[in-house]
């Protein structure tokens, strides 16, 4: 689902999220319906292990149902927008826009659309500030936001119940009639399967015969680990945590604190201005960059870290790499090497994988 941050009251989001997680089997369940086929995530050899989701176990039929829903414009109030409208597979399920305005209200949003891949490892929360704790509750934001899909969940249930194929699929997967809770679960199952691990770097990391990196790409890998690895770490190239990377000095409380980052969720002063670390994977496809899409290309991003970091009380200590001062020294040759390595992190197979594509 859309990762653009819908301005919601967190108390309401948590309440609904709890309903999703604690949902028990409906007494009106259709008994003796064939059970769905259990499935497991295909974890790449160079990735860390990941636990199955006990509250929403993966099934082949549930994943396919989620894929169909992901591309269905019925999920929006005007029946014109699907999740895929803002999450395009060809650009790693991002949208190439700083602040999109294609939602039902046509108003520009306040967050850049995040990518959708390797979400099964994102255990520290979703949205740029972690305002949702799992994929099931996350989907409520874009679905119900008047500036995004603006759907009434009861109306959504009625629309889906009018489609015989959906009635059959929901009964098979969840053994009950269609509910908005199960819409969220199916979408989450599909999104957990969006694993991107087929880049040139991945083949090298898994020691695929004949897979190599050039000397410049190897230099770039070493530079990323040395200069960026405190946040963009491990095989996922993100810590899925929150950091203030010095793009702002002030964090106004407008719009329920949306500019204050993680603080609007935690209310911990140490979190002011901190936003979620995006993965470096597929970064060559997903411009513009930062939580508000302010940088249009990687040269601007690298120049920010070299000379543009702005001081504030919570700016990350890992950015003090210039003899104890803010900044990360990066030469022009090093910039070229870093970009060469980031190109080697592009997973072209992921952007063309038919398992993730529009089933229609």
C-alpha positions in Angstrom: 0.0 0.0 0.0 0.9 3.6 -0.2 3.6 4.7 2.1 2.8 8.4 1.8 2.0 9.6 5.3 -1.6 10.2 5.9 -2.3 12.7 8.6 -4.1 10.5 11.1 -4.6 10.7 14.9 -2.2 8.0 16.2 -4.7 6.9 18.9 -7.2 6.0 16.2 -4.6 4.2 14.1 -3.4 2.2 17.1 -7.0 1.3 18.1 -7.8 0.0 14.6 -4.4 -1.7 14.3 -5.1 -3.6 17.5 -8.4 -4.8 16.0 -6.5 -6.1 13.0 -4.0 -8.0 15.0 -6.4 -9.5 17.6 -9.0 -10.4 15.1 -10.6 -13.8 15.9 -12.3 -16.2 13.5 -15.7 -15.0 12.6 -18.6 -17.2 14.0 -20.2 -17.0 10.5 -17.2 -18.7 9.0 -17.8 -21.1 6.1 -16.8 -24.5 7.5 -15.3 -27.3 5.4 -14.1 -24.8 2.8 -10.7 -26.0 1.3 -7.8 -24.7 3.4 -5.4 -22.3 1.7 -1.9 -23.5 0.8 0.8 -22.5 3.4 3.7 -20.6 2.0 7.1 -19.4 3.2 9.1 -16.4 2.2 11.9 -17.1 -0.2 14.7 -15.6 1.9 17.9 -15.0 -0.2 21.1 -16.7 1.0 22.8 -13.4 1.7 19.8 -12.0 3.7 19.2 -12.3 7.5 16.6 -14.8 8.6 13.1 -13.4 9.2 10.3 -14.9 11.3 7.0 -15.8 9.9 4.1 -13.5 10.9 2.1 -15.5 13.4 -0.9 -13.1 13.2 -1.2 -13.3 9.5 0.4 -16.5 8.2 1.4 -16.4 4.6 -0.5 -18.6 2.1 -0.2 -18.9 -1.7 -3.9 -17.9 -2.2 -3.7 -15.0 0.3 -0.6 -13.6 -1.5 -2.4 -13.8 -4.8 -5.5 -12.2 -3.4 -3.3 -9.3 -2.0 -1.7 -8.9 -5.4 -5.1 -8.6 -7.1 -6.3 -6.1 -4.5 -3.1 -4.1 -4.8 -3.9 -3.3 -8.5 -7.7 -2.8 -8.0 -9.0 0.7 -8.2 -12.1 -0.3 -6.2 -9.9 0.3 -3.1 -10.3 4.1 -3.7 -13.4 6.1 -3.0 -13.6 7.3 -6.6 -12.7 3.9 -8.1 -9.9 5.5 -10.0 -6.8 4.8 -7.8 -5.2 1.6 -6.8 -2.2 1.1 -4.5 -0.1 0.7 -7.7 -1.1 4.2 -8.8 1.6 5.5 -6.4 3.7 2.4 -6.2 5.0 1.5 -9.7 6.8 -1.8 -10.0 9.1 -0.5 -12.8 10.7 1.9 -10.3 10.8 -0.4 -7.3 7.2 0.5 -6.2 7.9 4.2 -5.8 6.4 7.0 -7.9 9.2 9.3 -9.1 7.4 12.4 -7.6 8.6 14.5 -4.7 5.1 15.0 -3.2 2.5 13.4 -5.3 -0.9 15.0 -5.8 -2.8 12.3 -7.6 -4.9 11.4 -4.6 -8.7 11.9 -4.5 -8.3 15.5 -3.1 -5.6 16.3 -5.7 -3.7 18.1 -2.9 0.1 17.6 -2.7 1.0 15.2 0.2 3.5 16.0 2.9 5.6 12.9 2.4 7.5 11.3 -0.5 6.2 7.9 -1.5 8.6 5.2 0.0 9.6 2.2 -1.9 7.9 -1.2 -1.3 10.4 -4.1 -1.0 12.0 -6.2 1.7 9.2 -5.1 4.1 9.2 -8.4 5.9 12.3 -7.2 7.7 10.9 -3.8 8.7 10.0 -4.6 12.3 10.5 -1.1 13.7 7.4 0.4 12.1 6.1 1.7 8.8 5.8 5.3 7.4 8.7 7.7 7.5 8.2 8.1 11.3 7.1 4.6 12.2 3.6 5.7 12.9 2.2 2.3 12.1 3.7 -0.8 13.6 2.9 -3.4 10.9 1.8 -3.7 7.3 -1.8 -4.5 8.2 -2.4 -1.3 10.2 -0.2 0.8 7.7 -2.7 0.2 4.9 -5.4 2.0 6.8 -3.7 5.4 6.4 -3.7 5.7 2.6 -7.0 3.8 2.3 -9.0 6.2 4.4 -7.1 9.5 4.0 -9.2 12.1 2.2 -6.0 13.2 0.4 -5.1 9.7 -0.8 -7.6 6.9 -1.6 -10.5 8.3 0.6 -12.3 5.0 0.9 -15.1 4.2 3.3 -14.2 0.7 4.6 -17.9 -0.4 4.8 -18.4 0.7 1.2 -15.3 -1.2 0.2 -16.7 -4.3 1.7 -20.0 -3.8 -0.2 -18.1 -3.3 -3.5 -16.0 -6.4 -3.1 -18.9 -8.5 -2.0 -20.5 -7.7 -5.4 -17.7 -9.5 -7.2 -18.2 -13.3 -7.2 -14.5 -14.0 -7.7 -13.6 -11.9 -4.6 -16.3 -13.7 -2.5 -14.8 -17.1 -3.5 -11.2 -16.0 -2.9 -11.8 -14.5 0.6 -13.7 -17.6 1.7 -10.8 -19.7 0.5 -8.2 -17.6 2.2 -9.9 -16.6 5.4 -12.9 -19.0 5.6 -15.4 -16.2 6.1 -17.2 -13.4 4.3 -15.3 -10.3 3.1 -14.2 -7.9 5.8 -12.0 -4.8 5.6 -9.7 -6.5 8.2 -9.0 -9.3 5.7 -8.4 -6.8 2.9 -5.6 -5.4 5.0 -4.3 -8.9 5.8 -4.2 -9.9 2.1 -2.5 -6.7 1.1 0.1 -7.3 3.8 0.8 -10.9 2.6 1.5 -9.7 -0.9 3.8 -6.9 0.2 5.8 -9.3 2.4 6.7 -11.3 -0.7 8.1 -8.2 -2.4 11.7 -9.3 -1.9 14.4 -7.6 -4.0 17.7 -9.5 -4.0 18.6 -10.0 -7.6 21.1 -7.3 -8.2 24.7 -7.6 -9.6 25.9 -7.1 -6.0 23.6 -9.9 -4.7 25.0 -12.4 -7.2 28.5 -11.4 -6.1 27.6 -11.7 -2.4 26.1 -15.1 -2.9 29.2 -16.2 -4.8 27.2 -17.1 -8.0 29.8 -18.6 -10.4 31.1 -15.9 -12.7 29.6 -13.0 -10.6 32.1 -10.2 -9.9 32.2 -6.5 -9.1 34.5 -4.1 -10.9 37.3 -2.4 -9.0 35.3 0.8 -8.9 32.2 -1.0 -7.6 34.3 -2.7 -5.0 35.7 0.7 -4.0 32.2 2.0 -3.8 31.1 -0.9 -1.5 34.0 -0.2 0.8 33.2 3.5 0.9 29.5 2.9 1.6 30.4 0.6 4.5 32.9 3.0 5.9 31.1 6.3 5.5 27.4 5.3 5.4 27.2 2.0 7.1 26.1 3.2 10.5 22.6 3.7 9.0 22.7 1.9 5.7 24.0 -1.4 7.1 24.0 -5.1 6.4 22.7 -6.8 3.3 19.5 -4.9 3.4 21.4 -1.6 3.4 19.2 -0.1 6.0 18.9 -0.4 9.8 15.1 0.2 9.5 15.6 2.8 12.3 15.3 6.6 12.6 17.9 9.3 12.3 18.2 13.0 12.0 20.4 13.4 8.9 20.7 17.2 9.1 18.5 18.3 6.3 16.6 20.8 8.5 17.4 22.9 11.6 13.8 23.6 12.7 10.9 21.1 13.1 7.5 23.0 13.4 4.5 21.4 15.0 2.2 22.0 12.0 -0.1 19.2 10.8 0.0 17.3 14.1 3.8 17.4 14.1 4.4 15.7 10.8 7.6 17.8 10.3 8.9 16.5 13.6 9.6 13.0 12.4 9.8 10.2 14.9 9.0 12.5 17.8 5.3 12.7 16.7 5.1 9.0 17.5 7.4 8.6 20.5 7.1 12.0 22.2 10.8 11.6 23.1 12.7 14.9 22.6 15.7 12.8 21.4 13.6 11.8 18.3 12.9 15.3 17.0 13.8 15.4 13.3 14.5 11.7 12.9 13.1 9.9 9.9 13.3 6.3 8.8 16.4 5.1 7.0 15.5 4.0 3.4 17.4 1.2 1.8 20.1 1.9 -0.7 18.9 -0.9 -2.8 17.4 0.2 -6.1 18.3 3.8 -5.2 19.2 4.5 -8.8 15.5 4.0 -9.7 13.8 5.9 -6.9 14.6 9.6 -7.2 13.8 12.0 -5.8 15.2 11.5 -2.4 14.6 12.1 1.3 11.3 11.9 3.2 10.0 15.0 1.3 11.7 14.3 -2.0 13.8 17.5 -1.9 16.9 16.2 -3.7 16.3 15.3 -7.3 19.4 13.3 -7.9 22.2 11.4 -6.1 24.8 14.1 -6.7 22.7 16.4 -4.5 22.4 13.8 -1.8 26.1 13.2 -1.7 26.8 16.9 -1.7 24.5 17.3 1.2 26.4 14.8 3.3 29.7 16.3 2.2 29.0 20.0 2.9 25.3 20.7 3.5 24.5 19.1 6.8 22.6 21.4 9.1 23.1 21.4 12.8 20.3 20.7 15.3 20.3 19.1 18.7 19.4 15.6 17.5 21.5 15.4 14.4 23.1 12.0 14.2 26.6 11.7 15.7 27.7 9.4 12.8 27.7 12.5 10.6 30.6 14.1 12.4 33.2 12.6 10.2 35.1 15.8 9.2 37.7 15.9 12.0 35.0 15.9 14.6 32.9 18.4 12.7 29.7 17.9 10.7 30.2 16.5 7.2 31.4 13.4 5.4 34.5 14.0 3.3 33.9 12.6 -0.2 36.1 13.3 -3.2 34.8 13.4 -6.8 36.4 10.0 -7.5 34.8 8.6 -4.4 31.4 10.0 -5.5 31.8 8.2 -8.8 32.8 4.9 -7.0 29.8 5.2 -4.6 27.4 5.7 -7.6 29.0 2.8 -9.5 28.3 0.5 -6.5 24.8 1.8 -6.1 24.1 1.0 -9.7 25.3 -2.6 -8.9 22.5 -2.6 -6.2 19.8 -2.2 -8.9 17.6 -5.2 -9.2 16.2 -5.2 -12.7 14.6 -8.6 -12.3 12.6 -7.3 -9.4 11.1 -4.5 -11.5 10.0 -7.1 -14.1 9.0 -10.0 -11.9 5.6 -11.2 -13.1 4.7 -12.5 -9.6 4.5 -8.9 -8.5 2.9 -7.5 -11.6 -0.7 -6.5 -12.4 -2.6 -9.8 -12.7 -4.9 -8.1 -15.2 
